[in-house]
Amino acid sequence: MQVLSTIDETKELVKSWKKQGFIVGFVPTMGALHIGHLSLVNEARKVCDKVVVSIFVNPTQFGPNEDFDNYPRTFEQDKKACSENGVDLIFAPVAIEMYPEFSSNKKNLTKVVPPVEHVDKLCGKSREGHFDGVATVVLKLFNIVQPDKAFFGQKDAQQLIIIKKICKDLNVPVEVVGCPIIREESGLAYSSRNAYLNSEDKKKASSIYKVLKKIIKLYNSGCEDKHKIFKESLELLHEDFELEYIEAYDLDSFECQNRLNNNSFVAIAARLSGVRLIDNITMNLVKDL
Ligand code: AMP
């Protein structure tokens, strides 16, 4: 496994692979790798000859009051996990390599701006500018790595929908593959931010999945009214949680729904001990985002 921090070296290595006819898979991450990230690596390995993982805590997707400075950084562990899981290249740039102009003038940067209909909901409501930061860095990473396929978790549902939209609208020649949410035994979705939770909080945090499972149960028993379904299901959310949103959307149009159907997904965000957790579930469990 190679570890590179410069754009030029990364481009050159991938170019040499492409010349040899290799299919290149790409898994963008912010590091602090867990089993969820590694599941994306494994999906990539199944269908690609070479797998690139980027590790970059992207400053432009964090708001001024968010956890950029405290975000878990575990590079040595990440390297070990990547090498044990068959990664061929880690691209781990420093911020100045990605944004030579940014540190001196935050505004002096060309941005990818997803359509307002995609960002005025769910996480976009409370995280102003977040998806501009995500969209911009992902397109930059795609241009650097030039993968054939890129793998993203369905856990970040809105992010996945937005990245697919960008690739479609801007004719980006990368196939975006959505991969299932990987959960701890308790049902809590793996997340780098789980590292902020103590063991007591983790137990409480698993109640998010109980809510999502209850939603499926009520839907499968014939109830379609989201207000009714959410009210009853949210009784299972641990009382220490502060709910930010729970909403139902159509998987294809990404429009808000009042009545759930087989094409709906329900997304939730809630804070526990100051830690913001997100999760989601599709009504038709075999139909993915
Ligand atoms: P992050 O490092 O948080 O930016 O995440 C990098 C990628 O891993 C994103 O595509 C996430 O959706 C994905 N990911 C994070 N947690 C999980 C999980 N529990 N299951 C599957 N994919 C995940």
Boltz pocket constraint, residues with backbone or C-beta under 6 A from the ligand:
constraints:
  - pocket:
      binder: B
      contacts: [[A, 28], [A, 29], [A, 30], [A, 31], [A, 35], [A, 36], [A, 37], [A, 39], [A, 40], [A, 151], [A, 152], [A, 153], [A, 154], [A, 155], [A, 156], [A, 179], [A, 180], [A, 181], [A, 182], [A, 183], [A, 189], [A, 190], [A, 191], [A, 192]]
      max_distance: 6.0
